[in-house]
Amino acid sequence: MLSLCLYCHKVSGQTVIHGFAPDHINKVVTINKYTDYFTRHYKNIETTTVDSTGHFTFNINSDKSFPAYIDIENKYGLLYIDPETDKYNIYFPLVDKKKHPDLIKSHAELLFKNLPENDLNNLILDFNYRLDSFLYGDTSSLVRMASHGQDFKDSLDKFKDSLLPLYLPIKNEYLHNYIRYSIAQIELLSKHEEISKLKLNTYKFFFHQMPVLYDNDAYMIFFNQFYKDYFKNSMFVDAEKIKFTINNHNSLSKLNELLSADFFLKDKRIRELVIIRSLGEEFYNYDYIPNNIISILLEINKNSEFEEHKNIALEIIEATTNLQPGTIAPSFSLNNQDEKTVTLESLNGKHTYINFFSSSNPQCLLEMEVIDKLEKKYYRKVNFLSICIDKDVQDYSYYINNHKNFKWPICYFNGNINIINDYKVLNTPKYILINPDGSINQAPAYTPLPNGISESIEHTFFNIQKRNNKERPFKIGGKN
């Protein structure tokens, strides 16, 4: 087993990131970290704009290392913040020219200038290169990798021994744990011994009496690998008993009591973290009562002795209930065609029909014409809001200039990928209907045109108008 000493050598202070992204002038750029490695939700650290020369700057205060993600439009680049490095100079690469952005984020390989030799990014890149060479370097490596037998174990042991003189002298706790748990991910795939014995040895070496490393990506990837589908796959507790406890008792204490019999869950911190993760996994499983899952997560959020778990439980709740009818719609702030700010809150008081569109999509263009007719008919009872996700603002401007007859707010997303993620826009056109109080009514909402499977949104608008007219009192002798 690889045995690297753990050092706690930290230098507090400010890290400055100077970025150059010439292909993203005037675009929003954010630096973020994961709130957790279950939902992979972002927590924004800082937001700025790429200036007219293609430059941007972030100032990060942290006394410990963590992986950060720099996002511009649909691209993200990984940067490990090393508190011992006071300045980074990075280049954010060019992207493919498209009329509209990819709606799923893709990775961009950041380029570093004058990176210190012992910076965490350099060291992890160096280790990953060695690991890739070991796993995939030649034909014999691929054969060993495929078999995962004794030959693979022996070669892995030799590889681990070769790492010791390279990285042991380096006093970097994050690096040592990154290497340790990257190796663990590979060892768990080994087939040189039966799975129960392998998992037992793996648990003893990598989890027993070891700290939970919430911000170390290699640790959390390994944690997810080891405890995947755990309510189904526990070697010590029957899955039916777990299901019965959640569905019939709806009790965190009883679930804790049941799972404490599991050897791999003896540690109460790990046990509760596995409970949180597994409840999120099973939320959409018809064998479980979803309201009970949310109830137990809320109990953890309120009463856990571990602050990290309170936050992660809340993230799981938000992830599983996001855009569900009755939940609060994600907030936003955008500029419309008249340069006026439009927020979700400013639309409260009436139903709001939101559509995401691209000016290069024929179906979007057709349905925008239908929305124009619907807006003229129902504007007294329904707000209309269109959000253009064209890659270039010039395309948006061209569309606006050629459709000045459209009177409802038409906003440009300006590269802010957060609104795309918040509303789960995987393609265009996409429609959302929001209630007057800001909660979700339909997501996705009916389209302006019937699609052969479902009715059009006009039927919903007609019912809204009819209901509102019934609620309006009739004035005798007055104008109605």
N, C-alpha and C positions, 0 to 999 in steps of 0.2 A: 504493500500500500504506500502511496505517496505520503510523506510526512513532512510538511513545511511548517516552520515555526510561524506563529501569529504575532505580529508586532502592532503596537498601537502608537504609531509615530505620525502625529497630525500637526499641521500648521494652519492655524486659522488665518483668515484674511480674504481679500477680494481677488477674484479671478476675472480678468478682462478678456472678452472674446471679440476680436476684430474679424468681421466677415466680409467677403467680397462675392457678390452674386450679380454679375452684370446682366444676366438674362432675366432678372426679376426686379428691375427698377420700379420703384413706387409700390411694390407689393408688400403685404403684411408678412412679417417674419416673427416667429415665436420660438422661445426655448422652453422646453417642457420636461417633466419627468413623469414616470408612471405613478399613479396613486397606489397601484398594486399590480401584481402579475397574474391575477385571475381575470379581471375585467379588461386590463390594459387601458384603463381610462387615463387621460392626460391631466396633469395638474400644471397649469401655466406658471412659469417662473417669471418671465418677462416678455413683453411684446414691444416691437418697434416696427419701423418701416425701412425698406431698402431705399437709400437716398438716390438722388439723380445721378450720382457717379457709380452706383452699384455697391455702395458700402453700407454696413450696419455694425452696431456695437452693442454688446451685452455686458453688464457688470453683475457677477454672481458672488454672493457671500456664502461660503460653506466651509466648515472645518473638517468635512469628511468627503470621501470620494463617492460618486454616484454616476450612473449613466444618464445623460441628458440627450434630448432629441430636438434638433433644430428643424423647424417646419417652414417651408415656403410653398404655398399652394398645395399640390398633391404629393410633394416630395418631402422626405425627411432624411436627415443625416444623423448618425450616432456619434456622440462626443462624450468621452468619460471625463468628468470634471475631477481633476487632481489638484487638491488644495496646495500642493507644493509647486505647482506651475502657476506663475502669476499672470501669464499672458498667452493666449492662443491666436494665431493668425491662420484663418481657414479660407478655403475657396469652395463655394457651393457650386457644383457643376452645372453646365448647361442642360436644358431639358428639350425633349422633342417638341417641335412646333405643331400644335393641334388647335383646331377651332374651339374645342371645349376640353376641360381638364378630365383626366382619368378620375373616376369617382372612387377609386380605391387607392390608398396611398402606396407609393412605391419608394424603395430605398435609393438614396443617392450617396455615393461614396465620397465623403468629405476629403479634401486634400489639405494637408498641413504644411505650413512653412516654418522652418527653424524650430521644429519640435524637439525639446530636450530629450537626450538619450534615455533618461530614466523616467520620463513621463509615463503615466499609466497607459495612455493610448498606444505609445510606442511598444511598451512591454506586452500588452494584450495582443497587438498585431503580430508581434514576434512569436508569441506562444501559439496563436491560432495558425500561423503559417507552419510551424513545426508539427502541430497536431494534424493539420490537413495533409501534410507530407507523409506522416506516419499512417494515416488512415487510407489515403488514396494515391500515394506517391507513385506506385508501380503496380504491375500485375499481381505480384505476390502479396502486396498490401491489400489489394481488393479481394483476393482469395481468402486471406485471413479474416478480413472484415466480414465477408459473407458467411463464413463458417462459425465464427464466434466460439470456437472450441478451445482446447488446451493450447494449441499453437498461438492462437490470438492472445490468450491470457499471458503466456510466456513473453511474447513480444511486447505486450502492453507493460509488463513489469520492467522490462529493459528500457522502454521508452520513459517510464516514470523515473527510473534511476538516472537517466541522462539529463533530466530536468533539474535535479537537485543542485549541481554546481552552477547552473546558469541563473537560477532564480532565488535560491536560498539566501545568498548574501544581500539581496535587495530588500530593504525594510519597507515593505508595502503590504499592509494587511489585506487590502482589497484584492490585489493581484494574487496573493497566495490562496485566498479563498476562491477566486475565480478559477485558478488552475485546479484546485482540489475538486471543485464541484463540476467542472468540465470533464475531468477524468471520471468522476462518479457516474455521469450520464452514460459514458461508454461502458463502464464496468457492469452497469445494470443490464446491459444487453447481452452479457456473456452467457454462453451455454455450457460452460465446462462443469457446472454442477447443477443439481436440481433447483428449481425456482424458489422453493421455500427456504432452502439453506442459503441461497444467494441473497434473497431479500433480508434474511436475518442478519447475515454478515454485513450487508450494505447498511442496514439500519444502525447496527452497533457502531460502525466506524464513522458514518457521516451524520447521524442525527442524535444518537444517545449522548445526553449531557453536553450537547453542542448548542451554541446560540442560534436563534433564528435570524437569518440575514435578509431582512425585508428588501434592502436596496441593492443587493448583489444579484445581478441578472442570472449568472451561472447557477447560483444556489437556488433561486426561485424556479428556474427551468427544471432543475433536478427535483425539487420538491413536487412540482406539478407532475413530473414523470413518475415518481415513486408512489404518489397518492392519487393517481388518476382513477376516476370511477370507483372511489374507495367504498362507498356504501354498497356497491355490487360485489367488490372484489376483496373485502376483508377476509383474512385467513382465520380470524379468531371470533368474529361475531356474525351471526346469520343475517343475511340481507333482509329476510322477511321480518325479523325482529326489529331491525332499524326502521323499516317502512311502517310497521305497526306502531312503534313509539312516536313517530312523527305524525301519523294520520289520526291516531286514536288518543294520544296523550297531549300532543301539541305542547311539549314541555322541554325546555332546554336542560333542566336539571336531570330529568329521566333519560334524555338522550346522552348526556354526559356520563351518567351512572352506567348506562349500557355499554358505551364505547370505552370506558375505563378498563374493561376486561381485555381490550385489545393491546397486545404487547407493544405494537408500533405506535400506540397512542397513550402510553403511560404518562408522558410529559404533558401537563395540562395546557401549556401554551401551544404545542404542536397539535394536541387533540382539538382545541377550539379552532385553530386555523384550518384544520382538515374539515371540521364541521361546517365552517363558513364556505369553504371551497365546494364541498360536496352538496350543500344545500343549493348553491348556485347551479351546479351541474344538473340537479334533479328537478329544477323548477318547472321545466317543460315536459317532464316525464309524467304521463297520465296516471301512473301508479301512485303518485304523491298528490296531496292536497296543496295547491299553491299558496292558499291563504295561510296555512300552517307553516309553510316554509318562510314566508314573509314575517309571520309572527315571531318565530324563533330568531330570525336575523335581527328583528327589531329589539328583542330582548338582549341579544349580544351587543347591539349598538348602544343600548342604554346602560347595561350593567357589567360589561366585561371589565376585568381588572387590567386588561392590556389596551392601551390607547390605540395602538395600531389596528387592533381587531375591531374596535368601535368604528373606525374610519372605513376599513375594508368591508365590514358588514353593510354599511350604508351604501358603498359603491355597488355591491352586489344587488341590493334592493333597487337602486336606481337603474342598473343595467337590465334587470329582469322586468321592471315595470315601465321602462322607457317607452313613450308613445302609446301606452295602453290607455284605452278610454277612461276618462276621469282623472288621469294624472296631469300634472302641470306641464305645459308645453315648454321646451327649451327656449330660453330668452335669446334675443338678438338685437343688434343695433346696426342699421344699414342706411345708406343714403339713396333717395329715390331720384328720378329723372330731373327733379327740380332742386336737387341738392338739399332737400329737407330730410332730417333724420326720422326714420321709422323704427319704432321699437314694438315688441310684443305688447308691452303695457299700454302704449298709445292706442292700441286697437281694441282694448277691452271695452265691453259694453254692447258689442254686437258679435255675432258669429263672424269668423274670419276664414276666408278660403285662400289658402296659399298654394301657389304652384311654382315649381322649379322648372326652368326651361333653358334651352340653348337655341340661339338664333340660327344655327346651322341644321337643326333637326326639323324635318318637314312636318312630322306629327305635332311637334310643339307649336309650329307656326300656324297650323290649321286650328289647333285648339285655342290659341290666343285669340283668334278671330271669334270663336264661339264665346270665350270669356267676355269679350267686348259686349256681345249682345246680352249675356247674363248680367253683367255689371249694370248696364243701362236699365234692366228690368228689376233688379233686386237690391240696388245699392242702398236703399233706405233701411234694409234689414240685415244686410251682409256686407262686411268689408272684403275687398279683394286686394290681394297682394301678390305680385309676381317677382320672382328672384331669378335673375339671369346668371348663369354660371359659365358664360363664354370665357375662354382663356384670355383673350385680349379685350381690354376695355373699349378699343376702337370698334370692335364688332358690336358690342352693346350700344355704343353711341350711335353707330350707323342705323341700328334697328330702331332706336328711340326716335331719331330724326325722321325716319320714314313712317312712323306710327304715332304722330302727334295727336291723332284723334283718340288714342287710348288715354283715358282720364284717371284711371286708378294708379296707385303707386307701383312703379316698376323699378326695382332696385338692382344694383350690381353687387355681387358677393365679394368682389375685390380680392380674390385669392384667399379669402378666409375659409379654410377647409373645415373649421369647427362646426359651422352651420350645416355643412354637408354631412358631417359625421353625426351631429346631434339629431338630424331629421332622417338619417339613414337613406340618403339619396344615392341609390346604386345605379339609377338610370334616369333619363328624362323622357317625357314629362313625369313629374311626381307631384301628388296633391295631398294636402293636409287640411282638415277642417277643424277649427278651434272654437270652443264654446266662448260665450261672452265673458266668463270669469277667467279665461286663459288656460283652461284645461282642454285636453284632447277629446274631440268628438269622434272623428274618423281618421285613421292613419294606417294604410293609405286611404284617402277619401275617394269617393266616386269621381269619375272623370267628367269633363264637360259634354262629351259625346258617349252614348251607350256603346259598349265594346263587344256586344254579342253575348257576354256572360252576365254582366250586371247593368243596372239602370244608370242613367246619367245623374249628375249631381243636382240637376234642376228639380227633380222630384223632392229632394231634401230641402232645397231652397223654398219650394212651394209650400211645404209643410211648416217651415219656419215662419214664413210670411202669414200663413193662415193662422198659426198659433198666436203670433203677435197681434194680429188684427182682432182675434177673440179677446185678448187680454186688454185691449184698448177700450176704455169706457165710451159709450155712445152719449154724445152731448145733445140734449133736446134744444132745438132752436139755435144751435151753433154749427160751425163748419166741421165736418167729420172727414 
